[in-house]
Amino acid sequence: MHGTVSGAAPKRGAGISSLPLVLRLALRELRSGLRGFGIFLACIALGVAAIAGVSSVSRALTEGLAREGRTLLGGDLSFRLIHREATPAEIATLEDWGDVSLVATLRGMANADTGAALVEIKAVDAAYPIAGDLVTEPPMPPAAIFAEADGVYGAAVDPVLLGRLDLDIGDTIRIGTQEIALRTVLRSEPDKIQAGFDFGPRLLVSRAALDATGLVQPGSLVRFTYRLDLAGPANDDALLARAQEAIEAAQPQAGWRVRSRLNADPGLERNIERFAQFLTLVGLTALIVGGVGVANAVRGFVDRKRESIATIKSLGAPGGRVVAIYLTQVMLIAGIGIAIGLAFGAALPFALAAALGAILPIPIAPTLAPVELLLAALYGLLTALAFSLAPLGRAHDIQVSGLFRDQIDPDRRWPRRRYVAGVALAIAALLALSVFAAFDRRVALIFIGAAAAAFVLLRVVATGMMALARRLPRPRAAAPRLALANVHRPGALTPSLVLSLGLGITLLVTLAVIDGNMRRQLTERLPDEAPSFFFVDIPSSEIDGFAGFLRAQAPGSEIQRVPMLRGRLVSLGGVPVEQIAADPDAAWVLDGDRGITYEAEMPEGSEIVAGEWWGEDPRENLVSFDDELAAGLGLSIGDEVVVNVLGRDISATIANFRRVEWESLGINFVMVFSPNTFAGAPHAHIATLTLPDDAATEEAEIALLREAARTYPMVTSVRVKDALEAVNAVVEQLVLAIRGASSIAVAASVLVLAGALAAGHRARLYDAVVLKTLGATRAKLVGAYALEYGLLGLATAVFGLVAGALAGWVIVTQIMNLEFAMVWAGPIAAAAIAIVVTVTFGLLGTWRILSQKPAPYLRTL
């Protein structure tokens, strides 16, 4: 029996045939694979992965801070005071809203038979910790750690102190006038992030132990932080807001700094965002540099597709359709690279949490960040479009015969206006996205200007090199003559090589210059200028005796001493600090408390730049302000400054601005008040001691440190070399992070360099075949190519040295505000390595070309 089938079986390829013609032809072209697009994919994937990874990690860190805000803060709300404890009325106001826990922090000296060391003391009450867990080894409950036995209190100790003083658990140390037993090793504090930068190891004690030490004196630099655990539902943001508003309204003159679990450490969040922006710009640099590799790859792609393009055009396809077909292919391949980059970027926070989550000082909450990943994908798409449209657009108007002739006589005409406009729009969108997504748009605009200037300058350098090579007399020897001709011949690699290599060398030299200046600032200049010791929390009643002690212990030394208080800015020029739009470089002055002093005479290391110093007996409260910070805050002579000191708002009038030499590490302050301003206020003193050169030995300094700690246990002694080592360690980590991040851009430059060489493969092969047919030996060709790459590398290295040194100078002097000195070793090494890499890459590609037999290629010419 015969019948019909209700539905015919689908034919192979029916799915593709239903697609638009351009997409259908593009997919069919891609059946041959992605040969030749390795550099293209690597450039796109590297840049997208860097941007997506940085954005995802930044989101994971900020969400970790938000999620663990209560643990990091130590409660729902914290109220910090300097120099003084809260009054009974203030404590009662806090207790109306929930349970209160007190934490006091200060620096002190730990004395043992084996030596003395600076420690960061943290005194807690019985309620600590309100949130999170205190981890010790061996595990002990807080009550057992801090219990008093036979007049000796217990403590949990950072293992660094044990190693520094050669102590073991069970030993005792003396803090002030009190013996402290080291009962357990401190492994983790839930609120450690609140401590900020530490100069010494942590010592965790009870509040009773701190009182017994005698360190808390009028004017002592002690921070009292009251943590409030709200009575009510957990994570109730409305209750949190009501409590904060009510407490601040009930105690408007308290002068405490208030933080909530919603902004446990806004400074850290800003720093994370700033560093994330830096890393994003590094990733964007890698993507833009990789864009040059994209352009090279697309040019090579068009070169390989000449026969296909000629065939399509000869069959009547208009130029616009040809461009659309191959642009679709390029963007599809770019999509693969973007997907690879997004996969790596999205996985980075999860990998980071798995590998380092237990040792990171801040919480990380890995999660997929769709907005950040979308932005990274847009960066990749716009970069691919901007750098591929121009080389593809050139094929629109070239005749079929011209496509073949273009191999030896490139057409230098610009693409049609539609393609130029498309490139301009893609670049404008890329720049707008960079500014829109930036944390600091000023920095983003500076980056855009610097990137544009670098591209223009490197193009000028390449054009200049080609023009110079064209005008130089031709050498008589064959190898130099061929090398010189290759620099300026049609289709020369000079523009691509100079751009990729120049960006890489400039970046490396800039980093080397910054690194060298920072190391010089910390290790070479400071020992000649800086004091040997800082002494903090010297009671006013003992300052004369302590100065006499220093003179006796270190004859011939220079001693400087000044009174010191801590105060928090309340308003400037009648405007509350919360409403001041300060420059980013000056905003830190408004956050938290600042060291302040009073002086009858202008401090050393200062110079009046506006106004006048006050006389011997000023009748009103006057203040001298640092001139750079005053400019950043918009202050003028005569403006009113209100500071909160010891819970009281004190106003003063700006009498002058000073230029301060902060680099000397001498005693100086942002604000210096007239002596009458703080008459009768309890305060301590700070002093510096500068040993003579012949007495500034390691043994002498350590002996003085131990004797000062033994004789004056209330005074905190800071050896400047130890402090500089702590700062230097942080700087080392920062430099290492910057180097690691910048290596992404350097890797992109290397990829572009390899891509530029690969893009010129066909032209090099044509040259090699003709020259070998005419009798050139492999040795002569290798020598000529080595000379060519060496000349390009040397000329580009010179540019990179100059541009990198200039960029380093701007960053060191204008952003870091440091004295600049050109450090040559690192930059020259970076430039030399770049030259070697260029010659090596070039010769590796050339050697493969020279291994080819001429006959098969001669038959196709």
N, C-alpha and C positions, 0 to 999 in steps of 0.2 A: 504494500500500500504506500502510495506516495503522498507526501504532504509538505508543508512549508514550516520553517522554524520562525517562531514569532519574533525573534531578535537575532540579528546577525552577530557573530562573534566579533569583538572589537579587534581591529587591525593593530598590528604593532606600530607604535608611534602615534596612535590616534590622539593620545593625551597632548603630545607636543604640538600636533598639527592644529589643535584648537586654540593654541596660544597666538598672540600677535606675531606678525611676520618677523619683526626685529628681534623679539625675544626668542622665537623659534630658531632663527639662524644663529643667534648668539649661543644658544645651548648646543646646537649641532657642532659649532666650531669648538666648543669646549670638550667635545668627546675625545679630542686628541690629548687631553690631559693639561697639566699646569706647568709643563716644562718651560723654563725660563722665568718663572714667576716666584722662585724661591726667595730672592732678595726682596721683591715686592711684598710677599706675604710676611716675611720676617720684620720688615720696617713697620708695616701697619700693625701687626700683632704686638710688637715690642712697645710702641707708643701707646696703643690702646690698653695693653696690660698694665703699663706703668700708671696711667691716669685712673683706670678702673680700680687697680689695686690700692693706690694711695687713697682714693675717695672712699673705698669700702672700708679700709682700715680706720680712716678718720671717723667714719660713721660708727664703726664698732666701738671705738674708744669713747666718743661722745655719748653714745647710748649706754655704754658701761658706766660712765660717770653719772648719767642721769638715773640709771637703774639702781646703782649702789650709792646714791647720794647720801642717804641716811647713814650708811655704814662709814663712808669716807668722812662725813662731817662729825660723826659721833652722836647724832641725835637728829631731831627734826629741825631745830633751830640752834644756832650758836651765837653767843654774845661775848666778844673779846674786849678786855680792858688791859691797859698798859700801866705798870707801876703800882696800881692799886686794886684792891678787891672790891667787889660790889657791896654797896651798903645794905643794911637789913631791909630797907624799904624796896630797893631794887630786887633783892632776892625774893621778897614776898610777892612782888609783881610777877616774877617768873613762875613761882610755885603755884600761883593762881591758875596756871594753864597746864601744869603737869609736873613730872618729876625732874629734878635738876641735878646735874653732876658737874663737878668742878675739876678742871685740869689746869695745872700751872706748869709753865715751861720756862727754862732759863739755861744759861751756860754756866758751868762751874769747873773746878779742877778736882780731879780724882788723884789722891795721894796714896802711894803704897811704898813699901820698902824698896821696891824695884824701880821706882820712878814716879813721875807725875804726868798726867795727860788731861787735855781738854775733853769734857764730856757734855753731851746735850741731855740735861736733866728734865725728866717729865714726871711730875708728881700727880697722882690720881687719888680719887676718893673711893669709898667702898662700892659705889654704884658703877664704877668703870668695869668693862665697857657697856654702855647702854645698847649699842648696836654692834654686831660683828663678834668675832672671837679673838681672844688673846692667845697666841700660840707660843709655847715655851718648850724647852727640852732640858731636863725631863719635864713632862706635863705636870703642872701644879695649879691649884686654884689660886686666884689672886689673894685671898685671905692668908693662905700659907706662905705665899711669896713675900708679902709685905709685913708679916707679923713681927712684933718687937719681942726680943728675948734677951734678958739681962742687959737692957739698955742698948742693944744693937738691933737696928732695923734691917729688913731684908730688901733685896732688889733683884730685878731681872736685868741682865746685862747683854749688850751687843757683843758677839764673839770677837769683834775687832779689838775691843778694849782688853780682853783677855790676852790676845796675842801681843798687843802693844806694850803691856806692862808685865808680861810673862806670869799671868795669874791663872788659877784654876777655880772651878766652882767650889765654894766653901771658904775661899779666902775672903779677907775683909779689906776694904779701902776706907779712906777718910775723905768725906765731903764736908768742907767747912770745918765745924767742930764736932761732927758726928761720925761714928763708926757705922759702916754699911756692909752687910754680909752679902756676897754674891751667891744667890741660891739657885739660880737657873739661867739658862741661855735664852735670850729673847730672839725668837725666830720671826714673828710677824705681829704687827700692830694693825688693827682694822682702820685706824685713823691716821696712819703714818704720813699720808700725803699732806695733811694739814701742817706738818712741821716745816715744810719748805726745804731750803738748802741747809744741809748740816755740815758743820766744820769738824765735828767730833762724833764718836760713837754714842749710841743711846744708852741711858741709864734710867730704868723705870722704877720709881719708888713711890711710897705712900705720901699723902699730904702731911701726915704727922712726922715722917722722916725729914721732909723738907723744912718744916718749922724747926726741927731740932738742929739742923745744920747751921742756922743763923745766917743763911745767905739772903733771906728776905729782909732787906733794910729799906728805909725811906729812900726813894730814888733808884733802887735796884731795878735792873732791866728784867722784869718778870712779866710774863703774859699770863693773865688769868682768863681762861675760857670757860664759860658756863654753857653746858649742853642741855637743851630742854627736850624731854620726851613727852610729847603732847598726850594729854588724856583724851582719848576719843578714837574713832576708827583709824586704822592704819592707812597711810597714803591719801588722806583727805586733804586735797589741795585747798579747798575753800576754808577749812579750819586752819590750815597753816597760814593762809593770807590774813585771816581775821586775827589770829594770835599775834603775828608780827606787827600788824598795824596797831593793835591795842597796846602792846608792850612799848612800842616806840612812842605812842601818844602819851602813855602814862609816865614815862621817864625820858622826856625830851632832852634833858641835860646830862644824861648818863655818859655820853661820849663813847659808847661801845660800838664796835664794828659788828654788824649783824650779817649772818649768812644763813640761808635755808638749805634744806636738802635738795631743792631744785636748782640751786647754784652753789654747790658745795665748794667749788674752787674755780671761779670764773677766770682767774688768771691762767690756770692750767688749760682750761677749755680754749682760751684765746691763743695760747701758745701752740696747742694742737692744731688749731685752724690755720695759724700762720705757717707752721711747718708743713702742714698738708698743702697749703697753697704753694710753698716753695717746691715741694716734691711734684705737685701737679704741673707747675711751670717747667720743671725738669722733664717730666713726661711729655709735655707739649713741645718742648725743645726737641726731644727725641723724635716726636711725631713729625714736626716740621722739617727737621734734618732728614728724617726718613722720607719726607715728601720728595726730596731731591732724588732719592733712590727710586721712588715711585715713577717720577718723570723719566729717569734713565731706563727703568724696566719697560715703561710703555713705549719709549722710543725703540728699544730693542724688539718689543713685541710687534710694532708696526713694521720694523725692518724685516722681521721673520715672515710677516704676513703679506709681503709685497705681491707675491703671485696671487694670493687669494683676493686681495683688494683690487688688483688689476683685472682679475677675472670677473669680479662682481661689477666693476665699473664698465668693463667692456660689454657686459650683457645689458647695460642700460640703467643700472642702479644709480640714482642721484647721489651726489657727495654727502648730503645730509643723512641719507639712510645708511651709507657706509660708516660714517662717524657714529651714528646711533648704534649700529650693530656691535662695533668694537668697544664703544663706551659701555654698553650693557655688559659685555664680557668682563671688562676691567672692573666695573662696579660689583659684579657678582663675585669675582675673585677677591675684591676688597672686602666683601661681606664675609667670606671665609676667614680672612685674616682678622677681621673685627671679632668674629665669633670666637676665634682662638684666644685673642687678647682678653675678651670679656670672661671667658672661662677661667683663665689664669687669675685675672683680677678679682673675680668673685670668690675664688677659692682661697685667696691670700689671707683674709682675716681668720678663716677657719684653720688654716695651716699654722698661722701665727699663734692662735689661741691654744692649739694642740701642742705646739712645740715649746712655747715660752709663756703660756698663760700662768703657770705656777710661780714664775720668777719676775714677771712684769710688776712694776711698782703701782700700776694703775689697772683697774679692771677693764676687761675687753669683752664685749658682747657681740660675737660674730653673727652677722645676719646678712641676707641678701638686700642690697641697697638699689632698688630699681631706678630711682631717679639718677643716682650717681652713675650707674651702668649705662643708662640712656644717654647721659651727657658724654661719657667716654665713647659710645658708639657714634654719636653725632660728630665728635672730634675726628674720629677715624674716617667717616663718610665724607666730611667736608674736605679733609686733607687729601684723600684719594681723588675727589672730584677736582679740586683746585690744581693739583699737580699733573693730572692725566689729560685734562681737557685740551690744553694747548698743543701737546705733541700729537694728539689724535686729530685735532681740528686742522692741522696743516695738510692732512691728506685729502681734505674736501675738494680743493680746487686743482690738485695736481693731476695732469693728464696721465693716461695709462703709461705712455712711454716715459713720462717724467718720473713716475714711481721707480722705474729701473735706473734711470739716469741719476736719480737723487742719491744713489749709493756712492758715486764718486764726485758728484757736483751738487751738494745739498742746496735745496731751495731755501733762501733766507727770508722769504716773505712771511709776514705775520699772518696768523689765521684770520678768518672772517671776523667781522665785528661781533657777531653773535657769540662766537667762542671766546673772544677777548672779554666780552661783557659777562659771560658765564664764569670765567676765571675770576674776574673782579668781584662778582657777587659771592662766589664761594669763599674767597679770601675775606671779604667784608663780614660774611656770616661767621667765619672761623674766629675773626678778631672780636666780633660782638659777643660771641659765646664765651671767649676767654675772659672778657671784662665782666660780663653778666655773672659768671659762675665764680668770680674771684672773691676771696675774703677781704682783701685790700685792693680796691680798684686802681688806686694810684700805682701800686707796685705792678699790677697787670699792665697798665698803660706804659710804664717804664720798660717792662719786658718787651712789649710789642714794638716800642720805638727802637730798643736795642737790637731786637731780632731783625727788624727791617733795615737798620743801619748796617748790621753785619752782612746781610745778603747783598745790599747795594755795594758796600766796600769790597767784598770778595769778588763780585762781578767786575768791578772796576779794576781790581788787581789782576784778574784773569785776562781782561781785555788789554790792560797795559802790558802784561807779559807777552801776549800774542803780538801786539804792535811792536814791542821792542825786538822780539825774535825775528819779526819780518824785516826789520830795518838793519839788523846787525849784518856785517859782512859774512859771507858764507865761508866756513872753514874749508881748508883743502882736503883734510882727512874725511873719509866717507862716513865713519860712525858719528863724529860730532855734527857733520852737515845734515845727516838724516835725523839726528836727535833734535836739532834746531828747527828743521822743517816740520817735524811732527808736532812741535809746540804750537805752531800757528796755521797748519794746513786746514782746509775745509773738513769739518767733522772732527776736529781735534778734541781730545779728552780734557784739554786744559780747563774749561769752565767747570765741568763736573768735579774733576779732581781737586781743583783749588777750593771749591765751595765745601765739599765734604771734609777735606783734610784741614782747611782753614778753621772751620767751626770746631772741630775736635781739638786742634792745637790751642786755639784761643781759650777754650773751656779749661783744658788741662793747665795752661799757664796761669790763668786767673786763679784757679784753686791753689796752685803752688805758691803764688804770690801772697794770697790771703793766709794760707797755712804758715808760710815763713814769717810773715809779719806778726801773726798772733803768737807764734813760738818766741820770736825775738822780744815781743812786748813782755812776755811772762818770764823768760829765762835770762835774757841778756841785759835789758835796760833796768829792770826793777831792782836787782841787788845793789846797784850803785846809788839808787835814789830812795828806795823804800826803807822804812824803819825796820829794825830787827824784831821788835815786839810791839803788840798792842796789849794794854791792860784795861780791862773793863770792870765796871761796877766797883770802883774805888770809893768807899764811903767818904763823905765830905769831912768827917771828923778825923780821918786818917790820911788824907791826901798829902799833907806836909811830911808826915812820918814815912809814908811810902816813897815819896820823892827822895828823901834822905837815904832810905834803904837802897834805892837804885844807884845813887851816886856812890855809895860805899861799895856796892857790889861790882859796879862797872865804872871806874874812874875814867874821866875823859869822854864819857858818852853824852849824847845830846838828848835831853828830856823835854818833851812837850806835853802839857796837860791842859785840859779844858773841862768845864762843867758840861754835863750832858743830860738831856731829858728826851722823852719820846712824846710826840704829839701828832694828832690827826687833823689834817686840813678840813675845815668846816665850810668856809666860803672864801671866795677871792673877788675883790671888787664888788662886794654885795651880792654875788651870785653863788648859790649853793654849788658845791663841787659836783653834785649829781647832774647838774644842768649845764656844766661847762663842756663845750666841744673843743677839747684839747687836741693838739697835734699828736700823732701816734708816739713820737719820740719823747713826749713830755707827759703823757697820760699816766704813767706809772706813779708820778708824784701824788696823784689824787687818790690812789688806792692804798688803803692801810695807813699805818703810822710811820712817821719819819723821825729820824734823829734830829734834834735841834739843840742849840746852845745859845749862850749870851756872851758877848765880848765887849770890852771897852775899846780895844784896838782891833784893827782889821787882821784876820788870820793870815798866817804865812801861806804862800801859794795862791794868793788872790790879788786881783787888780780891779780897781773901780773903773767901770766903763760908762756909767751914767749916775748922776746924783752925787752926793757927798756923804762921807762918813760922819757919824754923829760926834758931838763934842764930849767932854768929860762928864757932864751932868745933864743928859737930855731930860726934858720935862714931859715928854710923851713917849708912849711905847712905839719903838721904831724897829724895822726889820730890813735886813739886806738879803737880796734874792739872787740866785744864780741867773746870769743873763740869758743863757741859751734856753733854760727851762721857762724863764719869764716870757720870752718871746713865744715859745710854744703854747703858753697858757694865755697869751694876750694881755699881759699885765703892763702897767705903766707906773712911773714914779707917782706917789701919792695915793695909790690904791690901798684899800683896806684888806688886810689878811687876818682871818679868824682861825685860830687853832684850838683844839681841845686838848688840854694838858691836865692830867690828874682829875678828869671829870669836869673841868671848868673851861668855858669858852673864853679865850683871851684874844683881844684884837690888837693889831699893830699896823702902823702905816709904813708902806714901802719907802725907804729913804734913799736907796741906791741899788744898783745892779753890779754884781761882781763876775769877773771871768775867773773860773776856778781851774787850777791845774790838778785834775783828779788823778792823772797818771802817776804823780809822785807818791801816792798812797799815804800822804800825810793826813793829819786830822783836818777835815773840812766838812762843811755842811751846806745843804741846799739853802737853808734859812739860818741866819745868824741874827739874834735879837739884841737890842740894847740892854744893858745890865738891869735897868729898872723894871723891865717887863716881868721878870720872874723873881722879884725880890721876896725872900722868905720862903720860896717854894722848895720843898725837899727834893734833893737830887743827888746823883752820884757824879763821879768824874771819870773821864777816860784819859789815858796817857799813852804816849809812844816813847820807845827807847831805841836810839840808833847807836849801835856800838861802833867804835873806831875800827878801821879796816884791819888793823893788826890784832884786834881782839875778837873779831867776828868769826870765830871758829865754831865748828859743830859741837865740840866738847864744852866750850865756854857757854854757848847758848843753852844747851841742855842743863848744865849745872845751875845757871841762873834761873831757868824755868823751875827746877826742883826746889831751889831755895826760896823763890818767891811764893810757890805754892805752900811750902812748909811754914814760912813766917807770916804770910798774909793769906790764909786759906779762903777768906771771903772774896778775894780779888781773882777775876778770871784772866788768865794769861794766854795770849794767842801768839804763837810763834809765826811770823809772817811767812817764812819758808814753808811751814806745814800748811798754812792756809792757801798759799799759792799752788802747792802740790794738789790740794783738793780741787781748786778751781781748774788747774791744768788738766786734771783727770776728766772733769766735765767737758772742757774744751776738746780734749782728745776724742771723747765719745761723739761730740758734735761734729768735729772734722771728719771722723770716720763715717758718720751717717751721711754727711754731705758728699764725701767721696763715693760712697756706695751708691747714693742716689744719682750722682752725676755720671757714674759709670754707664748708666742707661743711655744717656745722650752720647757718650763716647762710643758705646757699642753701636748705636745708630750710625754714627759717623763712619765707623769701620765697615758696616754693612753697605752704606752708600758708596764708600770707596771701592769695595768689591763689586758693587753693582755697576758703577761707572766703568770699571775695567771690563766687566762682562758685556756691557752694552756696546763697547767698541770692539767686541770680538770679531765681528764680520769684517769690519774695515781693516783690522790688524791682519786677519787671515788673507784678505785680498792683497795687502801690501807684502806680506811674507811670501805668498806664492809668486808674485811678480818679481820680487827682489831675488828670491832663490833661483828662479828661472834665468835671471840675468847674471847669476854667478855669485851672489852674496852667500857667504858662509854663515853657519849658525852662530859661530863665535862673534862675527862682526855685528850680526843683528842683535844678539844679546847685549853686546857692549853699547850699541846705539840706544836700545830701549832702556838699559840701566842708566845711561847718561840722561836720557829724557826724563825718566821718573825722578832721578836725583835732582835735576834742575828744578822741576816742579815742586818737589818736596822741600828743597832748600829755600826757594823763593816764598813758598807758602809758610814755612816755619818762621821766616823773618817777619812776615805779616802777623802771624800768630803771637810771636814774642811781643811785638809792639802793641797789638790790640789787647792781648791778655794782660800785659803790664798796666796799660791805661785803665782797663776795667777793674783790675785789682786795686789800683790807686784810688779810683772813685769809691769803691766799696769800703776800703780801709779808712780813708780820710773823711768821706762824707756820710757814710752810714754807721761805721764802727767808731768814728771820731778818735782814731789812733794816729800816732805819728808813723809816716810811711818811710820805708827803706827798701830799695830794690834788692831782692834776694835772688841771685842768679842761678844757683845750683839746680834747684828743682825745675824752673822753667826751661833751662837749656837741656836738661835731661829729657823732659817731656818732648821738646822739639826734636831732639836727636832720635828718640824712639819713633816718633811719627815719620821721620824721613826713612828710617830703616824699614818700618812697616810698609810704607808706600813702595819702595824699591822691591821689597820682597814679594808683596802681592802682585805688583806689575810683572815681575820676572816669572812668577809661578804661572800666571796666565799666558805669558809669552812663550814659555817653554813648551806648553801643550800645543800652542799654535805652530811652533817651529817643528814639531814632531810630525805634522801632517805632510802627506805626499802631494806635490804640486799637480800631478796629472789629473786626478778626478776633478779638481776645481778649475783647471784650465779649460776643460771640456765644457764647463757651464758658463764661462765668461763670455 
